[in-house]
Amino acid sequence: MSRLDEIRLMAKVARMYYDQGTRQQKIAERLNIHQSKISRLLKRARESNIVRISVATPAGVFPDIEEALESRFQLKQALVIDSDGDDTRVVRDLGAAAAYYLENTIKPEGIIGISSWSRSLFSMVESLHPSTAGAGGKVVQILGGVGNASAHYQAMLLAQRLAGLIGASPVLLQAPGVVGSAEAKAVLANDPAVQAAASLFCKLDLALVGIGSLEPSSLLASSGNIFSVKEREQLQRAGAVGDICFQFIDKHGQLVESQLMERVIGIDLPTLKRTPRIVGIAGGESKLPAILASLKGKWVNVLITDRPTAERLISSPL
């Protein structure tokens, strides 16, 4: 076949595939050419500029920023939302983006872990559409949710409602997130209900977590599941910049050594890290040090955040 004949065939195949929407198998049948050759011709048509594909990026979509985040921090995926309003709006928009991500990635019979006391996670559940995508699976509460009456109800509702919305079964961690002593934790850890939830921590397929700063949110503060001002100052002196599931990390992403974390009832970060997909949902300027630390420590491998925060993460020194 001459060069001109080859170009003519490439052009014909490209027109049939891209302009007429004909599937490769049908093209192969009509032209009496093996389908593998059709694939090669289409590839060569692109290499020869016979076919030029351009992607028009809509306003409010940031694939270049997402790709930069994924490359810099070796993430499986980054989702960047166009939200630079007040804190309430950022939380709402993060929740909506997380809901869309979950709706498109959830699988039947999976085990999903969800943290407590995250406003972004509450917003995610509020934005979810009912489905049976998680049928046969479980939603496990991975951080204690017992606190004052209203806060306890909210934390349990988070796992229960998520499970109900996706057709899964809830498994609740019926204990406080923070207790008064390591001895109290040891007693509660022997409770059968606590053990039932904890036994699933190492079996998670997906974990949904917030990323907290040292200053607790209003939701967390109202729950009673916080360390005192003096204790937070102690953590800060030890280098803590934020937490995931009340497991505090320093600016390098390393776990902070503190006896305070012996009072936390929930998943520990080394166990969390074994989860195939760990989705961190957080944004806003106040969360930047904690988010950066979580990425450095590779405690999350999917990040959902806002554009200003994403840009600062990309430009921050490692």
Contacts in CASP RR format, 6 or more apart in sequence:
PFRMAT RR
TARGET T0000
AUTHOR 0000-0000-0000
METHOD contacts of the structure
MODEL  1
MSRLDEIRLMAKVARMYYDQGTRQQKIAERLNIHQSKISRLLKRARESNI
VRISVATPAGVFPDIEEALESRFQLKQALVIDSDGDDTRVVRDLGAAAAY
YLENTIKPEGIIGISSWSRSLFSMVESLHPSTAGAGGKVVQILGGVGNAS
AHYQAMLLAQRLAGLIGASPVLLQAPGVVGSAEAKAVLANDPAVQAAASL
FCKLDLALVGIGSLEPSSLLASSGNIFSVKEREQLQRAGAVGDICFQFID
KHGQLVESQLMERVIGIDLPTLKRTPRIVGIAGGESKLPAILASLKGKWV
NVLITDRPTAERLISSPL
1 9 0 8 1.000
7 48 0 8 1.000
7 50 0 8 1.000
9 41 0 8 1.000
10 41 0 8 1.000
10 44 0 8 1.000
10 45 0 8 1.000
10 48 0 8 1.000
10 50 0 8 1.000
11 45 0 8 1.000
11 50 0 8 1.000
12 31 0 8 1.000
13 27 0 8 1.000
13 31 0 8 1.000
13 38 0 8 1.000
13 41 0 8 1.000
13 42 0 8 1.000
13 45 0 8 1.000
14 41 0 8 1.000
14 42 0 8 1.000
14 45 0 8 1.000
14 50 0 8 1.000
14 51 0 8 1.000
16 22 0 8 1.000
16 27 0 8 1.000
16 30 0 8 1.000
17 24 0 8 1.000
17 27 0 8 1.000
17 38 0 8 1.000
17 42 0 8 1.000
18 51 0 8 1.000
22 30 0 8 1.000
24 35 0 8 1.000
24 38 0 8 1.000
24 39 0 8 1.000
24 42 0 8 1.000
25 35 0 8 1.000
27 33 0 8 1.000
27 38 0 8 1.000
28 34 0 8 1.000
28 35 0 8 1.000
28 37 0 8 1.000
28 38 0 8 1.000
31 38 0 8 1.000
42 51 0 8 1.000
45 51 0 8 1.000
46 52 0 8 1.000
46 53 0 8 1.000
57 63 0 8 1.000
57 64 0 8 1.000
59 82 0 8 1.000
60 82 0 8 1.000
61 82 0 8 1.000
62 80 0 8 1.000
62 82 0 8 1.000
62 307 0 8 1.000
62 310 0 8 1.000
65 78 0 8 1.000
65 80 0 8 1.000
65 307 0 8 1.000
65 310 0 8 1.000
65 311 0 8 1.000
65 314 0 8 1.000
66 77 0 8 1.000
66 78 0 8 1.000
66 79 0 8 1.000
66 80 0 8 1.000
66 310 0 8 1.000
67 78 0 8 1.000
68 314 0 8 1.000
69 75 0 8 1.000
69 78 0 8 1.000
69 80 0 8 1.000
69 303 0 8 1.000
69 310 0 8 1.000
69 313 0 8 1.000
69 314 0 8 1.000
70 76 0 8 1.000
70 77 0 8 1.000
70 78 0 8 1.000
72 313 0 8 1.000
72 314 0 8 1.000
72 318 0 8 1.000
73 295 0 8 1.000
73 296 0 8 1.000
73 298 0 8 1.000
73 303 0 8 1.000
73 313 0 8 1.000
74 298 0 8 1.000
74 301 0 8 1.000
75 295 0 8 1.000
75 300 0 8 1.000
75 301 0 8 1.000
75 302 0 8 1.000
75 303 0 8 1.000
76 277 0 8 1.000
76 301 0 8 1.000
76 302 0 8 1.000
77 302 0 8 1.000
77 303 0 8 1.000
78 302 0 8 1.000
78 303 0 8 1.000
78 304 0 8 1.000
78 305 0 8 1.000
78 310 0 8 1.000
79 97 0 8 1.000
79 101 0 8 1.000
79 302 0 8 1.000
79 303 0 8 1.000
79 304 0 8 1.000
79 305 0 8 1.000
80 305 0 8 1.000
80 306 0 8 1.000
80 307 0 8 1.000
80 310 0 8 1.000
81 93 0 8 1.000
81 94 0 8 1.000
81 96 0 8 1.000
81 97 0 8 1.000
81 304 0 8 1.000
81 305 0 8 1.000
81 306 0 8 1.000
81 307 0 8 1.000
82 93 0 8 1.000
82 306 0 8 1.000
82 307 0 8 1.000
83 89 0 8 1.000
83 90 0 8 1.000
83 93 0 8 1.000
83 94 0 8 1.000
83 306 0 8 1.000
83 307 0 8 1.000
84 90 0 8 1.000
84 306 0 8 1.000
84 307 0 8 1.000
84 308 0 8 1.000
87 284 0 8 1.000
90 283 0 8 1.000
90 284 0 8 1.000
90 306 0 8 1.000
91 119 0 8 1.000
91 120 0 8 1.000
91 123 0 8 1.000
92 123 0 8 1.000
93 306 0 8 1.000
94 120 0 8 1.000
94 123 0 8 1.000
94 124 0 8 1.000
94 281 0 8 1.000
94 282 0 8 1.000
94 283 0 8 1.000
94 304 0 8 1.000
94 305 0 8 1.000
94 306 0 8 1.000
95 120 0 8 1.000
95 121 0 8 1.000
95 123 0 8 1.000
95 124 0 8 1.000
95 126 0 8 1.000
95 127 0 8 1.000
95 281 0 8 1.000
95 304 0 8 1.000
96 123 0 8 1.000
96 124 0 8 1.000
96 127 0 8 1.000
97 304 0 8 1.000
98 120 0 8 1.000
98 121 0 8 1.000
98 123 0 8 1.000
98 124 0 8 1.000
98 127 0 8 1.000
98 208 0 8 1.000
98 279 0 8 1.000
98 281 0 8 1.000
98 304 0 8 1.000
99 124 0 8 1.000
99 125 0 8 1.000
99 127 0 8 1.000
99 128 0 8 1.000
99 129 0 8 1.000
100 127 0 8 1.000
101 279 0 8 1.000
101 302 0 8 1.000
101 304 0 8 1.000
102 124 0 8 1.000
102 128 0 8 1.000
102 166 0 8 1.000
102 208 0 8 1.000
103 128 0 8 1.000
103 129 0 8 1.000
103 131 0 8 1.000
103 133 0 8 1.000
105 206 0 8 1.000
105 277 0 8 1.000
106 112 0 8 1.000
106 133 0 8 1.000
106 134 0 8 1.000
106 166 0 8 1.000
106 206 0 8 1.000
107 133 0 8 1.000
107 134 0 8 1.000
107 205 0 8 1.000
108 133 0 8 1.000
108 134 0 8 1.000
108 135 0 8 1.000
108 136 0 8 1.000
108 137 0 8 1.000
109 134 0 8 1.000
109 135 0 8 1.000
109 136 0 8 1.000
109 137 0 8 1.000
110 134 0 8 1.000
110 136 0 8 1.000
110 137 0 8 1.000
110 138 0 8 1.000
110 168 0 8 1.000
110 205 0 8 1.000
110 206 0 8 1.000
111 137 0 8 1.000
111 138 0 8 1.000
111 140 0 8 1.000
111 200 0 8 1.000
111 203 0 8 1.000
111 204 0 8 1.000
111 205 0 8 1.000
111 206 0 8 1.000
112 137 0 8 1.000
112 138 0 8 1.000
112 139 0 8 1.000
112 140 0 8 1.000
112 162 0 8 1.000
112 168 0 8 1.000
112 204 0 8 1.000
112 205 0 8 1.000
112 206 0 8 1.000
112 207 0 8 1.000
112 208 0 8 1.000
113 139 0 8 1.000
113 140 0 8 1.000
113 141 0 8 1.000
113 142 0 8 1.000
113 204 0 8 1.000
113 206 0 8 1.000
113 207 0 8 1.000
113 208 0 8 1.000
113 275 0 8 1.000
114 121 0 8 1.000
114 139 0 8 1.000
114 140 0 8 1.000
114 141 0 8 1.000
114 142 0 8 1.000
114 158 0 8 1.000
114 159 0 8 1.000
114 162 0 8 1.000
114 207 0 8 1.000
114 208 0 8 1.000
114 209 0 8 1.000
115 121 0 8 1.000
115 142 0 8 1.000
115 143 0 8 1.000
115 207 0 8 1.000
115 208 0 8 1.000
115 209 0 8 1.000
115 210 0 8 1.000
115 244 0 8 1.000
115 245 0 8 1.000
116 141 0 8 1.000
116 143 0 8 1.000
116 144 0 8 1.000
116 145 0 8 1.000
116 155 0 8 1.000
116 158 0 8 1.000
116 159 0 8 1.000
116 177 0 8 1.000
116 225 0 8 1.000
117 143 0 8 1.000
117 145 0 8 1.000
117 155 0 8 1.000
117 217 0 8 1.000
117 219 0 8 1.000
117 220 0 8 1.000
117 223 0 8 1.000
117 225 0 8 1.000
118 209 0 8 1.000
118 210 0 8 1.000
118 212 0 8 1.000
118 219 0 8 1.000
118 281 0 8 1.000
119 217 0 8 1.000
119 219 0 8 1.000
120 210 0 8 1.000
120 281 0 8 1.000
120 282 0 8 1.000
120 283 0 8 1.000
121 158 0 8 1.000
121 208 0 8 1.000
121 209 0 8 1.000
121 210 0 8 1.000
121 281 0 8 1.000
122 154 0 8 1.000
122 158 0 8 1.000
122 219 0 8 1.000
124 208 0 8 1.000
124 281 0 8 1.000
125 158 0 8 1.000
125 161 0 8 1.000
125 162 0 8 1.000
125 165 0 8 1.000
128 162 0 8 1.000
128 165 0 8 1.000
128 166 0 8 1.000
129 165 0 8 1.000
130 164 0 8 1.000
130 165 0 8 1.000
131 165 0 8 1.000
131 166 0 8 1.000
131 167 0 8 1.000
132 166 0 8 1.000
132 167 0 8 1.000
133 166 0 8 1.000
133 167 0 8 1.000
134 166 0 8 1.000
134 167 0 8 1.000
134 168 0 8 1.000
135 166 0 8 1.000
135 167 0 8 1.000
135 168 0 8 1.000
136 167 0 8 1.000
136 168 0 8 1.000
136 169 0 8 1.000
137 167 0 8 1.000
137 168 0 8 1.000
137 169 0 8 1.000
138 163 0 8 1.000
138 168 0 8 1.000
138 169 0 8 1.000
138 170 0 8 1.000
138 171 0 8 1.000
138 200 0 8 1.000
139 159 0 8 1.000
139 160 0 8 1.000
139 162 0 8 1.000
139 163 0 8 1.000
139 166 0 8 1.000
139 168 0 8 1.000
139 169 0 8 1.000
139 170 0 8 1.000
139 171 0 8 1.000
140 159 0 8 1.000
140 171 0 8 1.000
140 173 0 8 1.000
140 197 0 8 1.000
140 200 0 8 1.000
140 201 0 8 1.000
140 204 0 8 1.000
141 155 0 8 1.000
141 156 0 8 1.000
141 158 0 8 1.000
141 159 0 8 1.000
141 170 0 8 1.000
141 171 0 8 1.000
141 172 0 8 1.000
141 173 0 8 1.000
141 197 0 8 1.000
142 173 0 8 1.000
142 197 0 8 1.000
142 201 0 8 1.000
142 204 0 8 1.000
142 207 0 8 1.000
142 209 0 8 1.000
142 245 0 8 1.000
142 266 0 8 1.000
142 267 0 8 1.000
142 272 0 8 1.000
143 173 0 8 1.000
143 177 0 8 1.000
143 245 0 8 1.000
143 246 0 8 1.000
143 264 0 8 1.000
143 265 0 8 1.000
143 266 0 8 1.000
143 267 0 8 1.000
144 155 0 8 1.000
144 173 0 8 1.000
144 174 0 8 1.000
144 175 0 8 1.000
144 176 0 8 1.000
144 177 0 8 1.000
144 225 0 8 1.000
144 265 0 8 1.000
144 266 0 8 1.000
145 151 0 8 1.000
145 152 0 8 1.000
145 155 0 8 1.000
145 156 0 8 1.000
145 173 0 8 1.000
145 174 0 8 1.000
145 175 0 8 1.000
145 176 0 8 1.000
145 177 0 8 1.000
145 223 0 8 1.000
145 225 0 8 1.000
146 152 0 8 1.000
146 155 0 8 1.000
146 174 0 8 1.000
146 175 0 8 1.000
146 176 0 8 1.000
146 177 0 8 1.000
147 155 0 8 1.000
147 176 0 8 1.000
147 177 0 8 1.000
147 223 0 8 1.000
147 224 0 8 1.000
147 225 0 8 1.000
148 222 0 8 1.000
148 223 0 8 1.000
148 224 0 8 1.000
150 222 0 8 1.000
151 219 0 8 1.000
151 222 0 8 1.000
151 223 0 8 1.000
151 224 0 8 1.000
151 225 0 8 1.000
152 223 0 8 1.000
154 219 0 8 1.000
154 223 0 8 1.000
155 223 0 8 1.000
156 172 0 8 1.000
156 174 0 8 1.000
159 170 0 8 1.000
159 171 0 8 1.000
159 172 0 8 1.000
160 170 0 8 1.000
160 172 0 8 1.000
162 168 0 8 1.000
162 170 0 8 1.000
163 169 0 8 1.000
163 170 0 8 1.000
164 170 0 8 1.000
171 196 0 8 1.000
171 197 0 8 1.000
171 200 0 8 1.000
172 193 0 8 1.000
172 197 0 8 1.000
173 193 0 8 1.000
173 194 0 8 1.000
173 197 0 8 1.000
173 198 0 8 1.000
173 265 0 8 1.000
173 266 0 8 1.000
174 191 0 8 1.000
174 193 0 8 1.000
174 194 0 8 1.000
174 197 0 8 1.000
175 188 0 8 1.000
175 191 0 8 1.000
175 194 0 8 1.000
175 265 0 8 1.000
176 188 0 8 1.000
176 225 0 8 1.000
176 265 0 8 1.000
177 225 0 8 1.000
177 246 0 8 1.000
177 264 0 8 1.000
177 265 0 8 1.000
177 266 0 8 1.000
178 224 0 8 1.000
178 225 0 8 1.000
178 226 0 8 1.000
178 227 0 8 1.000
178 246 0 8 1.000
178 263 0 8 1.000
178 264 0 8 1.000
178 265 0 8 1.000
179 185 0 8 1.000
179 188 0 8 1.000
179 263 0 8 1.000
179 265 0 8 1.000
180 263 0 8 1.000
181 263 0 8 1.000
182 259 0 8 1.000
182 262 0 8 1.000
182 263 0 8 1.000
184 263 0 8 1.000
185 262 0 8 1.000
185 263 0 8 1.000
185 264 0 8 1.000
185 265 0 8 1.000
188 194 0 8 1.000
188 265 0 8 1.000
189 195 0 8 1.000
189 198 0 8 1.000
189 265 0 8 1.000
194 265 0 8 1.000
198 266 0 8 1.000
201 266 0 8 1.000
201 267 0 8 1.000
201 271 0 8 1.000
201 272 0 8 1.000
202 271 0 8 1.000
202 274 0 8 1.000
204 272 0 8 1.000
204 275 0 8 1.000
205 275 0 8 1.000
205 276 0 8 1.000
205 277 0 8 1.000
206 275 0 8 1.000
206 276 0 8 1.000
206 277 0 8 1.000
206 278 0 8 1.000
206 279 0 8 1.000
207 267 0 8 1.000
207 272 0 8 1.000
207 275 0 8 1.000
207 277 0 8 1.000
207 278 0 8 1.000
207 279 0 8 1.000
208 279 0 8 1.000
208 280 0 8 1.000
208 281 0 8 1.000
209 244 0 8 1.000
209 245 0 8 1.000
209 272 0 8 1.000
209 278 0 8 1.000
209 279 0 8 1.000
209 280 0 8 1.000
209 281 0 8 1.000
209 300 0 8 1.000
210 244 0 8 1.000
210 280 0 8 1.000
210 281 0 8 1.000
210 282 0 8 1.000
211 242 0 8 1.000
211 243 0 8 1.000
211 244 0 8 1.000
211 280 0 8 1.000
211 281 0 8 1.000
211 282 0 8 1.000
211 283 0 8 1.000
211 287 0 8 1.000
211 290 0 8 1.000
211 291 0 8 1.000
211 294 0 8 1.000
211 300 0 8 1.000
212 242 0 8 1.000
212 243 0 8 1.000
212 244 0 8 1.000
212 282 0 8 1.000
212 287 0 8 1.000
212 290 0 8 1.000
213 241 0 8 1.000
213 242 0 8 1.000
213 286 0 8 1.000
213 287 0 8 1.000
213 289 0 8 1.000
213 290 0 8 1.000
214 232 0 8 1.000
214 235 0 8 1.000
214 236 0 8 1.000
214 240 0 8 1.000
214 241 0 8 1.000
214 242 0 8 1.000
214 243 0 8 1.000
214 290 0 8 1.000
215 232 0 8 1.000
215 286 0 8 1.000
216 226 0 8 1.000
220 226 0 8 1.000
225 246 0 8 1.000
227 235 0 8 1.000
227 260 0 8 1.000
231 260 0 8 1.000
234 258 0 8 1.000
234 260 0 8 1.000
235 248 0 8 1.000
235 256 0 8 1.000
235 258 0 8 1.000
235 260 0 8 1.000
238 248 0 8 1.000
238 250 0 8 1.000
238 256 0 8 1.000
238 257 0 8 1.000
238 258 0 8 1.000
239 250 0 8 1.000
239 251 0 8 1.000
239 256 0 8 1.000
240 248 0 8 1.000
240 249 0 8 1.000
240 250 0 8 1.000
240 256 0 8 1.000
240 258 0 8 1.000
241 249 0 8 1.000
241 250 0 8 1.000
241 251 0 8 1.000
241 289 0 8 1.000
241 290 0 8 1.000
241 293 0 8 1.000
242 248 0 8 1.000
242 249 0 8 1.000
242 289 0 8 1.000
242 290 0 8 1.000
242 293 0 8 1.000
243 249 0 8 1.000
243 290 0 8 1.000
244 269 0 8 1.000
244 272 0 8 1.000
244 280 0 8 1.000
244 294 0 8 1.000
244 299 0 8 1.000
244 300 0 8 1.000
245 264 0 8 1.000
245 266 0 8 1.000
245 267 0 8 1.000
245 269 0 8 1.000
245 272 0 8 1.000
246 261 0 8 1.000
246 264 0 8 1.000
246 266 0 8 1.000
247 255 0 8 1.000
247 261 0 8 1.000
247 264 0 8 1.000
247 268 0 8 1.000
247 269 0 8 1.000
247 272 0 8 1.000
248 255 0 8 1.000
248 256 0 8 1.000
248 258 0 8 1.000
248 260 0 8 1.000
248 261 0 8 1.000
249 255 0 8 1.000
249 256 0 8 1.000
249 269 0 8 1.000
249 290 0 8 1.000
249 293 0 8 1.000
249 294 0 8 1.000
249 297 0 8 1.000
249 299 0 8 1.000
250 256 0 8 1.000
250 293 0 8 1.000
251 289 0 8 1.000
251 292 0 8 1.000
251 293 0 8 1.000
251 296 0 8 1.000
252 293 0 8 1.000
252 296 0 8 1.000
252 297 0 8 1.000
253 293 0 8 1.000
253 294 0 8 1.000
253 296 0 8 1.000
253 297 0 8 1.000
253 299 0 8 1.000
254 297 0 8 1.000
255 269 0 8 1.000
269 299 0 8 1.000
272 278 0 8 1.000
272 299 0 8 1.000
273 298 0 8 1.000
273 299 0 8 1.000
277 301 0 8 1.000
277 302 0 8 1.000
278 299 0 8 1.000
278 300 0 8 1.000
278 301 0 8 1.000
278 302 0 8 1.000
279 300 0 8 1.000
279 302 0 8 1.000
279 303 0 8 1.000
279 304 0 8 1.000
280 294 0 8 1.000
280 300 0 8 1.000
280 302 0 8 1.000
280 303 0 8 1.000
280 304 0 8 1.000
281 304 0 8 1.000
281 305 0 8 1.000
282 290 0 8 1.000
282 291 0 8 1.000
282 304 0 8 1.000
282 305 0 8 1.000
282 309 0 8 1.000
283 291 0 8 1.000
283 305 0 8 1.000
283 306 0 8 1.000
283 309 0 8 1.000
284 305 0 8 1.000
284 306 0 8 1.000
284 308 0 8 1.000
284 309 0 8 1.000
285 308 0 8 1.000
285 309 0 8 1.000
285 312 0 8 1.000
287 309 0 8 1.000
288 309 0 8 1.000
288 312 0 8 1.000
288 313 0 8 1.000
288 316 0 8 1.000
291 303 0 8 1.000
291 305 0 8 1.000
291 309 0 8 1.000
291 313 0 8 1.000
292 313 0 8 1.000
292 316 0 8 1.000
294 300 0 8 1.000
295 303 0 8 1.000
295 313 0 8 1.000
296 318 0 8 1.000
305 313 0 8 1.000
END
